[in-house]
Every structure is written in C-alpha cells, then in structure tokens.
Amino acid sequence: MGDPRGIGPEIILKALSVSLKSNDGWEYIVYGDPILLEKLNKGLLINCPLNRIVLENASGRPGTSPALSAISWIEAAAAACISGKVAGMVTGPISKEETICAGYKDFIGQTEFLAEFSKVSNTIMMLLGAAPQGQWLRVALVTTHLPLSRVASSLTISKVENAIRLASDACKRLKLKRNRIGVSGLNPHCGEGGKMGNEEALFIEPAVARCLQDGLDVSGPVSADVLLRKAWLGEFDAVVSMYHDQALPALKMVAFDSGVNWTLGLPFIRVSPDHGTAFDIAGKGIASPGSMLAAIDLAKKLNSD
C-alpha cells in the first residue's frame, strides 16, 4: 500500500476498481491497512469492490509509525513472492526521508531494500512509459539512488555491463521485435576524448565491447542528450543511463502519468508507479491512478509468457 499518509492507498483503490472490471481472472491481495482503505473507498466515493480483494495487514504491531508499517507490508509482499504465494508485487510509494527517520538509517530506496531482502545483488531500475502519441521510452540505470557526487566513483565495467545485459533481457521479456540498447556516456559530450572526464574509456566502452562480443545489439557510449532523442525516435528499444537524473527527466516529461518502475535482477516481479508519495494532495481524491494502473498491467503482462 505504500506510506498510508501518501496517495498510495487512493491510487490502489482507483486502479483496482478499473482492473476488476476486466474480469481477467487475476486475484489481488493488498498488504496494508484495511480500515484506512475502507474509509478512503467510502469517503472519496471510489466504490472499489473491496469484497473482491484480499486485504491483509501484515504489520501486526499496533502503534507502529506509518513508515515502519509500510516497510512491514513490503516485507510481507516480498516474502509472498519468494514463497510462490503471489505472482509479483506492485509497490505503492513510500518516503525515504520518513523511513530513515523511523530507524532505517541506511535506507536508500525500495529497489535496494528488496535486493537485500531477497539476498541478491546486481539489481537495477528500469523505468518505462509511453507518451500519449504512442512512443515508448525505456531507461535502465547503472546506479540508482546515489548522491551525484558519488556516481563517477561508483561506476565499474561490471556494473555497466550488468545494466546492458539486464536491459536487453527486459526487452526480450517484453517480447519486443528487437532488443537494441543504447548506452549513454557519463560526461558532457562523452568526455570530449578524455578532456572532460575519462569514465567513458575506463568503464563504459569496455562494457559495451564485452556485450558486443556476446552478440548483443548495443551501441555507445553516446551523449545522453543525443541518445534520448534517438530512443524517442525509435532507434533504440532501451537506453542505459549512468545515473538517476540523467534520463528520468525525459521519461517523466513524456510519460509522467503512465511511467512504471521495474526492478530488474530480482528473483520475482516487482514494479511500481514512477512517482512519490505526494503528501500534499493525499486524501483529496485528485491523485491520478494512471501510473499505478500501468504498473499493475505490466506485472500481469510479465506473467503472461
């Protein structure tokens, strides 16, 4: 359900009210606060048929802070995925700041938290969405939630290579006709031949070369501003970017209400909306469920093969 003070509960109810109309045979389990969901469903006149949804409050700790409750629901859903009880999880937004203040001092984000919970490494974020005109952007990130000052020192050949391979595999799982991957540089103009940074030569070019040797359809490094334009025009099926804000502004510009965050490298399907808690509009009934609905649809699509 995400943080109960944010828009997660509202957009879940709105999205499920749409999904349940399709009668596609899927069962939905919401890990969260049943009382809050019932109150919002009635108060905001959403009229989601809650009798067709399994509601589970997995925290079991009365008086727990909202942030810790959200973590307990994430853990319960992830455990259900690992055990095979459910086919995948769609996570509502939570506040990193509130989670840290609640005691998880090393908390970086749900992506990293789920990787640690699942005892896996090499997970990455892919964000994808379509503009109203139909063009898609799919962006995989080599680094996730890091301060910009630490990005360059965090790059390695293996990290860049891992992101390229997972992005290519994601295109296959999406059943795209081709799996063309474009890889961005880190520095402006890809470092100007080393005059403006040498990370391209040290980490990115060797990673691309390794993937090319294995037959992957990959190009780069290409300057990020040019690469995203090429992807928008259909030259690439997915883009690998070096850091969070290198590519996500472009994605959210064209697909804010339909973007989905997909964690690649986990032993189960995990997707989420590509926005945050939006505390400022929570409970007002005006939150758009578009991104949550897109996330639910992607989770179902990934289970269809």
C-alpha positions as CSV (number, residue, x, y, z in Angstrom):
1,M,0.0,0.0,0.0
2,G,3.0,2.3,0.5
3,D,3.0,5.0,3.1
4,P,-0.6,5.3,4.4
5,R,-0.3,9.1,4.6
6,G,0.5,9.4,0.9
7,I,-1.5,8.8,-2.3
8,G,-0.7,5.1,-2.4
9,P,-4.0,3.9,-0.9
10,E,-6.1,6.1,-3.1
11,I,-4.4,5.2,-6.4
12,I,-4.5,1.5,-5.5
13,L,-8.3,1.7,-4.9
14,K,-8.8,3.6,-8.1
15,A,-6.6,1.3,-10.2
16,L,-8.1,-1.9,-8.8
17,S,-11.6,-0.6,-9.5
18,V,-10.6,-0.4,-13.1
19,S,-8.7,-3.7,-13.2
20,L,-11.5,-5.7,-11.5
21,K,-14.0,-4.6,-14.3
22,S,-12.0,-6.6,-16.8
23,N,-12.7,-9.9,-15.1
24,D,-9.4,-11.3,-16.3
25,G,-9.1,-13.9,-13.7
26,W,-6.4,-12.2,-11.5
27,E,-6.7,-12.1,-7.7
28,Y,-5.5,-9.1,-5.9
29,I,-4.0,-9.1,-2.4
30,V,-3.4,-5.7,-0.8
31,Y,-0.9,-5.6,2.0
32,G,-1.8,-2.5,4.0
33,D,-4.3,-1.0,6.5
34,P,-7.8,-2.4,5.7
35,I,-9.6,0.2,7.9
36,L,-7.9,3.1,6.1
37,L,-8.7,1.5,2.7
38,E,-12.4,1.1,3.6
39,K,-12.5,4.6,4.9
40,L,-11.0,6.1,1.8
41,N,-13.0,4.0,-0.5
42,K,-16.2,5.3,1.1
43,G,-15.1,8.9,1.8
44,L,-13.7,9.5,-1.7
45,L,-16.6,7.7,-3.4
46,I,-14.2,5.4,-5.3
47,N,-16.6,2.4,-4.8
48,C,-13.9,-0.2,-5.4
49,P,-15.4,-3.6,-4.8
50,L,-13.4,-4.5,-1.7
51,N,-15.2,-7.8,-1.3
52,R,-13.3,-9.0,-4.4
53,I,-9.9,-8.0,-2.9
54,V,-7.9,-9.8,-0.2
55,L,-6.9,-7.3,2.5
56,E,-4.0,-8.2,4.7
57,N,-2.5,-6.0,7.5
58,A,0.9,-7.7,7.9
59,S,2.4,-5.3,10.4
60,G,0.8,-6.8,13.4
61,R,2.3,-4.0,15.5
62,P,-0.3,-1.6,16.9
63,G,1.1,1.9,17.2
64,T,3.8,1.4,14.6
65,S,4.8,4.5,12.7
66,P,3.4,4.8,9.2
67,A,6.9,4.4,7.7
68,L,7.5,1.2,9.6
69,S,4.1,-0.1,8.7
70,A,4.9,0.5,5.0
71,I,8.2,-1.5,5.4
72,S,6.4,-4.4,7.0
73,W,3.9,-4.5,4.1
74,I,6.8,-4.5,1.6
75,E,8.5,-7.4,3.5
76,A,5.2,-9.4,3.6
77,A,4.6,-9.0,-0.1
78,A,8.2,-9.8,-1.0
79,A,8.1,-13.0,1.2
80,A,4.8,-14.0,-0.5
81,C,6.6,-13.6,-3.9
82,I,9.6,-15.6,-2.8
83,S,7.4,-18.4,-1.4
84,G,5.3,-18.5,-4.6
85,K,2.1,-17.4,-2.9
86,V,1.8,-14.5,-5.4
87,A,3.0,-13.9,-8.9
88,G,4.5,-10.5,-8.3
89,M,4.3,-7.3,-6.3
90,V,3.3,-3.8,-7.1
91,T,4.6,-1.4,-4.5
92,G,3.0,1.9,-3.5
93,P,5.2,4.9,-2.9
94,I,7.0,5.5,0.4
95,S,9.0,8.3,1.8
96,K,12.8,7.7,2.0
97,E,13.2,10.6,4.5
98,E,10.4,9.3,6.8
99,T,11.8,5.7,6.6
100,I,15.2,6.9,7.6
101,C,13.8,8.9,10.5
102,A,11.8,5.9,11.6
103,G,15.1,3.9,12.2
104,Y,16.2,2.6,8.8
105,K,19.3,4.8,8.8
106,D,20.8,3.1,5.8
107,F,17.7,3.0,3.7
108,I,18.3,4.1,0.1
109,G,15.1,3.0,-1.7
110,Q,12.7,0.1,-2.2
111,T,14.9,-1.2,-5.1
112,E,17.9,-1.6,-2.8
113,F,15.8,-2.8,0.2
114,L,14.2,-5.6,-1.9
115,A,17.6,-6.7,-3.2
116,E,18.9,-7.0,0.3
117,F,15.7,-8.7,1.5
118,S,16.0,-11.2,-1.4
119,K,19.7,-11.8,-0.9
120,V,20.6,-10.8,-4.4
121,S,23.0,-8.2,-5.9
122,N,23.2,-6.6,-9.3
123,T,19.6,-5.3,-9.4
124,I,18.9,-2.2,-11.4
125,M,16.0,0.1,-12.1
126,M,14.3,0.3,-15.4
127,L,11.7,2.9,-15.9
128,L,9.4,2.8,-18.9
129,G,6.4,4.6,-20.2
130,A,4.6,5.6,-23.4
131,A,3.6,9.1,-24.4
132,P,0.0,9.8,-25.5
133,Q,1.2,9.6,-29.1
134,G,2.4,6.1,-28.5
135,Q,6.2,6.4,-28.4
136,W,8.0,4.5,-25.7
137,L,11.0,5.3,-23.6
138,R,12.7,2.6,-21.6
139,V,15.5,3.6,-19.4
140,A,17.8,1.3,-17.3
141,L,20.0,2.9,-14.6
142,V,23.5,1.7,-13.8
143,T,23.4,3.5,-10.4
144,T,20.2,4.1,-8.6
145,H,19.6,6.4,-5.6
146,L,23.1,7.9,-5.1
147,P,24.3,11.5,-4.5
148,L,25.6,12.9,-7.8
149,S,29.0,13.4,-6.2
150,R,29.3,9.6,-5.8
151,V,28.2,8.5,-9.3
152,A,31.6,8.6,-11.1
153,S,33.4,6.7,-8.3
154,S,30.7,4.0,-8.2
155,L,31.0,3.1,-11.9
156,T,32.7,-0.2,-12.9
157,I,32.8,-2.2,-16.1
158,S,30.8,-5.0,-14.5
159,K,28.1,-2.6,-13.3
160,V,27.7,-1.1,-16.8
161,E,27.8,-4.5,-18.4
162,N,25.2,-5.8,-15.9
163,A,22.8,-3.0,-16.8
164,I,23.2,-3.6,-20.5
165,R,22.5,-7.3,-20.2
166,L,19.5,-6.8,-17.9
167,A,18.1,-4.2,-20.2
168,S,18.5,-6.5,-23.2
169,D,16.8,-9.3,-21.3
170,A,14.0,-7.0,-20.3
171,C,13.3,-6.2,-23.9
172,K,13.1,-9.9,-24.6
173,R,10.7,-10.4,-21.7
174,L,8.5,-7.6,-23.2
175,K,8.5,-9.5,-26.5
176,L,9.8,-6.6,-28.5
177,K,10.8,-7.3,-32.1
178,R,14.3,-6.1,-31.5
179,N,16.5,-5.6,-28.4
180,R,18.5,-2.5,-29.5
181,I,20.3,-1.0,-26.5
182,G,21.9,2.5,-26.5
183,V,24.4,3.3,-23.8
184,S,24.9,6.9,-22.6
185,G,28.2,8.5,-21.6
186,L,28.7,10.0,-18.2
187,N,30.2,13.3,-19.0
188,P,29.0,16.0,-21.4
189,H,29.9,15.1,-25.0
190,C,31.1,11.7,-23.7
191,G,34.1,13.4,-22.1
192,E,35.5,15.0,-25.3
193,G,38.1,12.3,-25.8
194,G,39.2,12.4,-22.2
195,K,39.5,16.2,-22.0
196,M,36.3,16.4,-19.9
197,G,36.4,13.1,-18.0
198,N,37.7,9.6,-18.8
199,E,34.9,7.4,-17.3
200,E,33.7,6.5,-20.9
201,A,37.1,5.0,-21.8
202,L,37.6,3.3,-18.4
203,F,34.2,1.7,-17.8
204,I,31.6,2.3,-20.5
205,E,33.5,1.4,-23.7
206,P,34.9,-1.9,-22.3
207,A,31.4,-2.9,-21.0
208,V,29.9,-2.2,-24.4
209,A,32.7,-4.2,-26.1
210,R,32.1,-7.2,-23.9
211,C,28.4,-7.2,-24.7
212,L,29.1,-6.8,-28.4
213,Q,31.4,-9.9,-28.3
214,D,28.4,-11.9,-26.9
215,G,26.2,-10.8,-29.8
216,L,24.1,-8.2,-28.0
217,D,22.7,-5.3,-30.2
218,V,24.3,-2.4,-28.3
219,S,25.8,0.9,-29.2
220,G,27.7,3.5,-27.2
221,P,28.7,5.5,-25.4
222,V,26.5,8.2,-26.9
223,S,26.0,11.6,-25.3
224,A,22.9,11.4,-23.2
225,D,21.1,14.3,-24.8
226,V,21.5,12.8,-28.3
227,L,20.8,9.2,-27.1
228,L,17.5,10.0,-25.6
229,R,16.4,11.8,-28.7
230,K,17.4,8.7,-30.8
231,A,15.5,6.5,-28.4
232,W,12.4,8.7,-28.7
233,L,12.6,8.4,-32.5
234,G,12.7,4.6,-32.3
235,E,16.4,4.0,-33.0
236,F,16.8,2.2,-29.7
237,D,14.4,-0.1,-27.7
238,A,16.0,0.7,-24.4
239,V,18.6,3.1,-23.0
240,V,21.2,2.5,-20.3
241,S,22.0,5.7,-18.4
242,M,24.6,6.1,-15.8
243,Y,22.6,7.8,-13.1
244,H,19.0,8.6,-11.9
245,D,18.5,12.2,-13.2
246,Q,20.4,11.7,-16.4
247,A,17.4,10.1,-18.1
248,L,14.4,10.3,-15.8
249,P,13.5,13.9,-16.5
250,A,13.0,13.0,-20.2
251,L,10.9,9.9,-19.2
252,K,8.7,11.9,-16.8
253,M,8.3,14.7,-19.3
254,V,6.6,12.4,-21.8
255,A,5.0,9.7,-19.6
256,F,4.5,11.0,-16.1
257,D,1.0,9.5,-15.8
258,S,1.9,6.2,-17.4
259,G,5.5,5.5,-16.3
260,V,6.4,2.3,-14.4
261,N,9.5,1.5,-12.3
262,W,10.5,-2.2,-12.9
263,T,13.3,-3.7,-10.8
264,L,15.4,-6.0,-12.9
265,G,17.5,-8.7,-11.3
266,L,15.2,-9.7,-8.5
267,P,14.0,-13.4,-8.3
268,F,10.4,-12.2,-8.7
269,I,8.5,-9.5,-10.5
270,R,8.4,-6.1,-8.7
271,V,7.0,-3.0,-10.3
272,S,5.8,0.4,-9.0
273,P,4.5,3.7,-10.1
274,D,7.2,6.2,-11.1
275,H,6.2,8.9,-8.7
276,G,6.4,9.5,-5.0
277,T,4.0,9.8,-2.0
278,A,2.6,13.3,-3.0
279,F,1.8,14.0,0.7
280,D,0.4,17.4,-0.4
281,I,-2.5,16.0,-2.3
282,A,-3.1,12.8,-0.3
283,G,-6.7,12.3,0.8
284,K,-8.1,14.9,-1.6
285,G,-9.3,12.5,-4.2
286,I,-7.4,14.1,-7.1
287,A,-4.4,11.7,-7.4
288,S,-4.2,10.1,-10.8
289,P,-4.0,6.3,-10.8
290,G,-2.5,6.1,-14.3
291,S,1.0,5.1,-13.3
292,M,-0.3,2.5,-10.7
293,L,-2.7,1.0,-13.3
294,A,0.2,0.8,-15.8
295,A,2.3,-0.9,-13.2
296,I,-0.4,-3.5,-12.4
297,D,-0.9,-4.1,-16.2
298,L,2.9,-4.6,-16.6
299,A,3.0,-7.1,-13.7
300,K,0.2,-9.1,-15.4
301,K,1.9,-8.9,-18.8
302,L,5.2,-10.2,-17.4
303,N,3.3,-13.2,-16.1
304,S,1.6,-14.0,-19.4
305,D,4.6,-15.7,-21.0
